[in-house]
Amino acid sequence: MSINANTDLFTKKLSLACEAMHIDLSKTQQTRLLAYLEHLQKWNKTYNLTAIRDPEQALTHHLFDSLSVLTPLREYCAQRAITQPKILDVGSGAGLPGIVIAIVMTDAVVTCVDAVEKKIAFIRNAAGVLKLKNLNAQHARVEVLAAEDADIVISRAFASLKDFADTAGKHVETEGVLVAMKGKIPTQEIQDIVHQQRWDVAKTQILNVPELDAERCLIWMKRIQIEYR
């Protein structure tokens, strides 16, 4: 099934999902999100960027899953009165959730980081095709990248909470947060991060992803002492 050949169906599904997640999208944003999915489908045929190849499955597992973090991120920025958040997406893969965040949070500056060159090449190409001036891409291992002082550092199925904090924690500005997208609540990982005594799990937030029959949550972590840089 091609997304372009079934635009009405995918647009309707996207609209209903966003309504359920309390996300308002402009027509341009809807078009860009579906164009991103179509672009990913085309590149995936040659470069094997993601194991999910069925467009309808990609809509739920990639697009809806990434969109589910938008309302929590916006609420966090509003609470801290951050009008132009700096967001780092580590282990971004094919730009998930970074590209989706950049499309919807137009005031944010989003940088996707990945160690795989072909994935960064795709993100850079997608940024041009979709005209996303607020999206950047870095080909590097996150632990060797110079500190970014980001308001939010986010990851999706990147690593354990401990490894996420160890490798990406230096990129969070003093009052910022690490946000891990997870499936089931990772009880053991939470215990491990608490024992580390550098980061505290500030909040565990359940996410409801439309049409996705699987558990999803966000783990919010804040620095509890100044981390070495």
C-alpha positions as CSV (number, residue, x, y, z in Angstrom):
1,M,0.0,0.0,0.0
2,S,1.3,3.4,-1.0
3,I,0.7,6.4,1.3
4,N,0.3,8.8,-1.7
5,A,-2.2,6.4,-3.2
6,N,-4.3,6.4,0.0
7,T,-3.9,10.0,1.1
8,D,-7.5,10.4,2.3
9,L,-7.3,7.2,4.5
10,F,-4.0,8.2,6.1
11,T,-5.1,11.8,6.6
12,K,-8.2,10.7,8.4
13,K,-6.3,8.2,10.6
14,L,-3.8,10.9,11.4
15,S,-6.5,13.5,12.3
16,L,-8.4,11.0,14.5
17,A,-5.1,10.1,16.3
18,C,-4.1,13.7,16.9
19,E,-7.6,14.5,18.2
20,A,-7.2,11.6,20.7
21,M,-3.8,12.9,21.8
22,H,-5.0,16.5,22.0
23,I,-2.6,17.7,19.2
24,D,-3.7,20.4,16.8
25,L,-2.0,20.2,13.5
26,S,-2.1,22.6,10.6
27,K,-2.7,21.3,7.1
28,T,0.9,21.9,6.3
29,Q,2.0,19.9,9.3
30,Q,-0.3,17.0,8.4
31,T,1.1,17.0,4.9
32,R,4.6,17.1,6.1
33,L,4.1,14.2,8.5
34,L,2.6,12.0,5.8
35,A,5.3,13.2,3.3
36,Y,8.0,12.2,5.9
37,L,6.4,8.7,6.1
38,E,6.3,8.4,2.4
39,H,9.9,9.5,2.1
40,L,11.0,7.0,4.7
41,Q,9.2,4.3,2.8
42,K,11.1,5.1,-0.4
43,W,14.5,5.3,1.3
44,N,13.8,2.1,3.3
45,K,13.7,0.1,0.1
46,T,17.4,0.7,-0.5
47,Y,18.9,1.7,2.8
48,N,17.0,-0.5,5.3
49,L,16.5,2.3,7.8
50,T,13.7,0.5,9.8
51,A,12.4,-3.0,10.1
52,I,8.8,-1.7,9.6
53,R,7.9,-1.6,5.9
54,D,4.1,-1.7,5.9
55,P,2.9,1.9,5.7
56,E,-0.1,1.4,8.0
57,Q,2.1,-0.2,10.6
58,A,4.6,2.6,10.2
59,L,1.8,5.1,10.8
60,T,1.0,3.7,14.2
61,H,4.4,2.3,15.4
62,H,6.5,5.3,14.1
63,L,4.3,8.3,13.6
64,F,1.6,7.9,16.3
65,D,4.2,6.6,18.7
66,S,6.4,9.7,18.2
67,L,3.4,12.1,18.2
68,S,2.4,10.8,21.6
69,V,5.3,12.7,23.3
70,L,4.2,16.1,21.9
71,T,1.7,17.1,24.5
72,P,3.9,16.1,27.4
73,L,6.9,18.0,25.9
74,R,4.8,21.1,25.3
75,E,3.4,21.0,28.8
76,Y,7.0,20.8,30.2
77,C,8.1,23.8,28.1
78,A,5.0,25.8,29.2
79,Q,5.7,25.0,32.9
80,R,9.3,26.3,32.5
81,A,8.3,29.2,30.2
82,I,10.6,27.9,27.5
83,T,9.5,29.5,24.2
84,Q,12.3,28.2,21.9
85,P,13.3,24.8,23.4
86,K,16.6,23.2,22.4
87,I,15.9,19.5,21.9
88,L,18.4,16.7,21.3
89,D,17.2,13.3,19.9
90,V,19.9,10.8,20.6
91,G,20.1,7.5,18.7
92,S,17.5,9.0,16.4
93,G,17.6,6.3,13.7
94,A,15.4,7.4,10.9
95,G,14.5,10.6,12.7
96,L,12.1,9.3,15.4
97,P,11.0,11.2,17.3
98,G,13.2,14.1,16.2
99,I,11.7,14.8,12.8
100,V,8.1,14.5,14.1
101,I,8.9,16.9,16.9
102,A,10.5,19.4,14.5
103,I,7.4,19.3,12.2
104,V,5.0,19.9,15.1
105,M,7.0,22.1,17.5
106,T,8.0,24.7,15.0
107,D,9.6,27.0,17.6
108,A,11.9,24.3,18.8
109,V,15.5,23.7,17.5
110,V,15.8,20.0,17.1
111,T,19.1,18.1,16.6
112,C,19.1,14.4,15.7
113,V,22.2,12.4,16.6
114,D,23.1,8.9,15.4
115,A,26.3,7.0,14.8
116,V,25.0,5.4,11.6
117,E,25.9,7.6,8.6
118,K,23.1,6.5,6.3
119,K,20.5,7.4,8.9
120,I,21.9,10.9,9.3
121,A,22.1,11.2,5.5
122,F,18.3,10.4,5.4
123,I,17.5,12.9,8.1
124,R,19.4,15.7,6.3
125,N,17.7,14.8,3.1
126,A,14.3,14.8,4.8
127,A,15.0,18.1,6.4
128,G,15.6,19.6,2.9
129,V,12.6,17.9,1.2
130,L,10.2,18.9,4.1
131,K,11.7,22.4,4.4
132,L,12.4,22.0,8.1
133,K,14.8,24.9,9.0
134,N,14.6,24.0,12.7
135,L,16.0,20.5,12.2
136,N,19.7,19.6,12.3
137,A,21.5,16.3,12.2
138,Q,24.9,15.1,13.6
139,H,26.7,12.0,12.6
140,A,28.5,11.1,15.8
141,R,28.4,8.9,18.9
142,V,26.5,10.9,21.5
143,E,29.2,10.3,24.2
144,V,31.9,12.0,22.2
145,L,29.8,14.9,21.0
146,A,30.6,18.3,22.6
147,A,28.0,19.2,25.3
148,E,24.9,20.7,23.7
149,D,23.2,22.4,26.8
150,A,19.8,21.2,25.6
151,D,16.6,21.8,27.5
152,I,15.4,18.3,26.6
153,V,17.4,15.3,25.6
154,I,15.1,12.5,24.4
155,S,15.6,8.9,23.2
156,R,13.3,6.2,21.8
157,A,14.3,2.6,22.5
158,F,18.0,3.8,22.7
159,A,19.5,2.2,25.7
160,S,18.9,1.4,29.4
161,L,18.2,4.4,31.6
162,K,21.6,4.1,33.1
163,D,23.4,4.0,29.8
164,F,21.2,6.8,28.5
165,A,22.2,9.0,31.4
166,D,25.9,8.0,31.2
167,T,26.2,8.8,27.5
168,A,23.8,11.7,27.0
169,G,23.5,13.3,30.4
170,K,26.3,15.8,29.7
171,H,24.1,17.4,26.9
172,V,21.4,18.5,29.3
173,E,21.5,22.0,30.6
174,T,21.5,22.4,34.4
175,E,17.7,22.6,34.8
176,G,16.9,20.4,31.8
177,V,15.6,16.8,31.5
178,L,16.4,13.5,30.1
179,V,13.3,11.9,28.6
180,A,13.3,8.2,27.7
181,M,10.5,6.7,25.5
182,K,9.9,3.2,26.8
183,G,7.5,0.3,26.4
184,K,6.6,-1.2,29.8
185,I,7.7,0.7,32.9
186,P,11.3,-0.5,33.3
187,T,11.3,-1.1,37.1
188,Q,14.8,-2.5,37.3
189,E,16.2,0.2,35.1
190,I,14.6,2.8,37.4
191,Q,16.2,1.2,40.5
192,D,19.6,1.2,38.7
193,I,19.4,4.9,37.9
194,V,18.4,5.8,41.5
195,H,21.4,3.9,42.8
196,Q,23.6,5.9,40.5
197,Q,22.9,9.0,42.6
198,R,23.4,11.5,39.8
199,W,20.0,11.4,38.2
200,D,16.6,11.1,39.7
201,V,13.4,9.7,38.1
202,A,11.2,12.8,38.4
203,K,8.1,11.3,36.7
204,T,6.9,8.1,35.0
205,Q,4.2,9.0,32.5
206,I,1.9,6.5,30.8
207,L,1.3,7.2,27.1
208,N,-1.8,6.1,25.1
209,V,-0.9,5.7,21.5
210,P,-4.0,5.4,19.2
211,E,-4.3,2.0,17.3
212,L,-1.2,0.7,19.1
213,D,-1.9,-2.4,21.2
214,A,1.2,-2.1,23.3
215,E,2.3,-0.4,26.5
216,R,4.2,2.9,26.2
217,C,5.6,5.3,28.8
218,L,7.9,8.3,29.3
219,I,10.6,8.3,32.0
220,W,11.6,11.9,33.0
221,M,15.0,12.2,34.7
222,K,16.5,15.3,36.3
223,R,20.0,15.8,37.5
224,I,20.3,15.6,41.3
225,Q,23.9,16.9,41.5
226,I,26.2,18.7,39.0
227,E,27.5,16.1,36.6
228,Y,31.1,16.2,35.4
229,R,31.6,17.7,32.0
